[in-house]
Amino acid sequence: MAKGTQPPVGTIGVTATGGIIGWGIRLLTFSRYNHAFIVGPAGLLVEAAPGGARLGHISMYPRAKYNSNKVIPAETREAIWETALGFAQANNGKGIGYNWIDDIALGLRFFGFWSDRIARRIARTDRLQCAQLVDLAYSLNGIHLFDDGRLPLAVDPGDIEETF
């Protein structure tokens, strides 16, 4: 994307963040990326964060990669944004909670650890990590990012980037 160009509303962004947590997520998921978010108007974004889903701005992630070329009708893009915004406004403005356990569980799947209990946990929508937030906002608006038979919400930021 050209410098200074805003991604369209409803666009997915992925990025690698600094710190030990970002490094750990990339390591556990074998990915170049450890964070995903949905773009809104005027460069706003919704992301899952440890304190809950929240609003931010794309300027926070200058090296982000975007799925701007994905052909999505404008009304669907707006609906995706509204869904993501609802996640940030949930719980009296505290945002839908973050899901550390899913970060760990999703990492363990790469090492062959999986069970029905883990699968049920990952499929819950009351707490979301960043890639789950993106996947759920898209699927609630009729766009299924994955058709590989995976469980709903069994996604990490690297999986999201592979859909670009």
N, C-alpha and C positions, 0 to 999 in steps of 0.2 A: 504494500500500500504506500502511495506517495506520501512524503512527509507533509504534515499539516492537513491531510485528508481525514475526515471523520468516517469511521466505519458506519454502515447503515444500522438503524435501530434493529435489535433482534440478532445482531451478529454475535458469534461466539469468539472470545479471545482466549488464548492460552499463553502462558509465560512461565519462565523459570524465575523463582524468587530466591533471594539470598537466605542465609542462615542455615542452621543445623536441621531445622524441621523441613525446609524445602529440599535440602540435600537428601534427607532421609526418605522423603516421599519419592523423589526421583530414583533413589537406589532401590527401594522396595518394589517400585512399579516398572523398573527398567525403562524409564522415560526421560526425555530431555526436558519435559515440562512437569511442573508440580502444582499448577494453579490454572483454573478456568473461570470464566465469567461471561455475563451477557451484557452487551452494549445497549444503552438507551439514548435518548435525545441529548444533544449538546455535550456528548462525550461522557455522560453519566454511565455508571455500570452497576450491576448487582453481582455480588460475590458472596460466597460462603466464607466466613471467617470464624476463628475460635469463639468469639463472643456471640455469634449468630449471623444470619444473612444480613448484609448491609449495603448501603449505597456507597459508591466511590466514584472515581473519575479515571478515564483511560490514561491520563497523564501520569498516574501512579506506576504504569507498566509500559515504559517507552520501547521495550523490546518485544512486546506482545506480537503474536501471530494471529491473524483474523481469518475467519471463513467468509469474507466479504463477497466472494465470487459465487457462493451458493445461491441458486435461484429460488427465492422465496417470495410469494406475493406480499405486497406492502401491508395488507391487513393482517396477514399471519405474523409478519415481523412485529407489528404493533401488539398483537395478542401475546406473543412470546414475551415481549418486554413487560406488558401488564401482569402476566403471570409471575415473572421474576420479581417485579416490584412488589407484588403481593407477598412473596416470600420474605422480602426485606421489611415489610410493614407488619408481618404477623407478630403475635405475642405482644400486643400493645406497643408496637414499634421497636421491640427488641430483636425482631427477626426470628425466623425459624432457626432452631438450634443447630449447632455444628455437630458432626459425627466423627469423632476421633476413632471410635471402634471400627467404623467402616474403613477408614484409612488403613488401619492395621490388618483387618480381615482381607481387604482387597490385595494388599501386599502379600499376605500369606498364600493366596491362591496361586501365585507364581511358583511357590515352593511345594505345591501339591497338597496343602492343607485346605480341606473343604468339608463342610457338613451341612445337613439340613438346618441346623440351628444358625450357622453363619449365614446361609442363604436367606432365611427368614429375617434375620437382623438387617441384612443389606437391603432387602425389599421394603423396609419401613420408610415412610415419608415424613415422620415427625422430626427427624434430624437429618441433615444433609451435608455431605462434604461438597466441595466446589463442583466437581464433575457430575455428581448426582443432581445438583441444583440445575445445571445446564441441561442434562439429559431429561429430567422431569419437566422442565419448562417447555422444551421442544415437544416431548411426547404428549403432554396435555393439550397441545395445539396441533396434533395430528402429524407431526414429523418424527418418525422413529429413526434415530441416528444409526441404529445397529439392527441388522437382520441376520445375525450369526447364531441365534439361539441362546444367547446369554440371558441370565436372569435380569429382570428389570433392575436398574440402578447399580448393576455390577460393572461400574465404569470408573476410570481414573483419568486424569488430564491427558495422558499419552493416548488413551483410547479416543478421547474427544478429538485430539489433533489428527488422528488417522482418518477422521470423517471429512476433513477439509478437501 
